[in-house]
Amino acid sequence: MAAVAPDARADTPAIPAAAPQARRRPERRPRVAGGLVVITVIGVLLAGVVFMNVAVLRLNIKLDKLGRDRAQLHADIAQLSSKLSSEQAAARIQAEARTELGLVPATAADTTFVDLPPK
């Protein structure tokens, strides 16, 4: 038989094949806790939206009332201004009658009444 040359790899120690290691699975957390957190966050956000809508509605009602009050005050100012103008006109007419025409108001003793017969 022929001599077989020794394998060069035979001199080196054989490296054992790595045994497949079992993968470690991360610990599972219950999904219920995560779901509860999401539901709670959504609930808080919805409550905030409702609160903001109620606050805006209250402000709109208050703004509407203030607008009506403002319109009423403008009407009152116009009425008082008209009354003031007419009152000042009477005083102005009396003052002009005294100064320019020399008229004076009649006293009660100077006033006479005339009785007219019925028809």
C-alpha positions in Angstrom: 0.0 0.0 0.0 1.1 3.3 -0.7 1.9 5.6 2.1 -0.6 8.3 2.5 0.7 11.6 3.5 -0.5 12.7 6.8 -3.1 15.4 6.6 -1.8 18.8 7.5 -4.9 19.5 9.4 -4.4 16.5 11.6 -1.6 18.1 13.5 -3.8 21.0 14.6 -6.2 20.4 17.2 -9.7 20.1 16.0 -12.0 23.0 16.8 -15.2 21.6 18.0 -18.3 22.9 16.1 -20.1 25.5 18.2 -23.2 24.0 19.6 -26.3 26.0 18.7 -27.2 28.2 21.6 -30.8 28.5 22.5 -31.9 32.0 21.9 -33.0 33.9 24.9 -36.5 35.3 24.5 -37.1 38.6 26.1 -39.4 38.3 29.0 -43.0 38.9 27.9 -44.8 41.7 29.7 -48.5 41.3 29.8 -50.1 43.2 26.9 -53.0 44.2 29.1 -50.9 46.8 31.0 -49.8 48.5 27.7 -53.3 48.5 26.5 -54.5 50.1 29.7 -51.9 52.8 29.4 -53.0 53.6 25.9 -56.7 53.7 26.8 -55.9 55.9 29.8 -53.9 58.4 27.7 -56.7 58.5 25.0 -59.3 59.0 27.8 -57.4 61.9 29.3 -56.9 63.5 25.9 -60.6 63.2 25.1 -61.5 64.6 28.5 -59.2 67.6 27.7 -61.0 68.1 24.4 -64.4 68.1 26.0 -63.2 70.5 28.7 -61.8 72.9 26.1 -65.1 72.8 24.1 -67.1 73.5 27.2 -64.8 76.4 28.1 -65.1 77.9 24.6 -68.9 77.5 24.7 -69.1 79.4 28.0 -66.9 82.1 26.6 -69.1 82.4 23.5 -72.2 82.7 25.7 -70.5 85.4 27.8 -69.4 87.2 24.7 -72.9 87.2 23.2 -74.3 88.6 26.4 -71.7 91.3 26.5 -72.5 92.2 22.9 -76.2 92.6 23.7 -75.3 94.7 26.7 -73.1 96.9 24.5 -75.8 97.4 21.9 -78.3 98.3 24.7 -75.8 100.8 26.1 -75.3 102.4 22.6 -79.1 102.7 22.3 -79.3 104.3 25.8 -76.5 106.8 24.9 -78.3 107.8 21.7 -81.5 108.3 23.6 -79.9 110.4 26.3 -78.0 112.4 23.7 -81.2 113.2 21.9 -82.9 114.2 25.2 -79.9 116.4 26.1 -80.0 118.0 22.7 -83.7 118.9 23.0 -83.2 120.2 26.6 -80.3 122.4 25.5 -82.4 123.6 22.5 -85.2 124.9 24.9 -82.7 126.7 27.1 -81.0 128.1 24.1 -84.3 129.4 22.7 -85.2 131.0 26.0 -81.8 132.7 26.2 -82.1 134.1 22.7 -85.6 135.3 23.4 -84.4 137.2 26.4 -81.3 138.7 24.9 -82.3 139.4 21.3 -86.0 140.0 21.6 -86.2 141.2 25.2 -88.9 138.7 26.1 -89.4 137.5 29.6 -91.5 134.6 30.9 -95.0 135.5 32.0 -95.8 135.4 35.7 -98.9 133.8 37.1 -100.5 137.2 37.8 -100.1 138.2 34.2 -101.8 135.1 32.9 -105.5 135.2 31.9 -107.7 132.5 30.7 -110.5 132.8 28.2 -113.6 130.7 28.4 -115.0 129.8 25.0 -118.6 128.8 24.6 -119.2 125.2 23.4 -120.4 125.0 19.8 
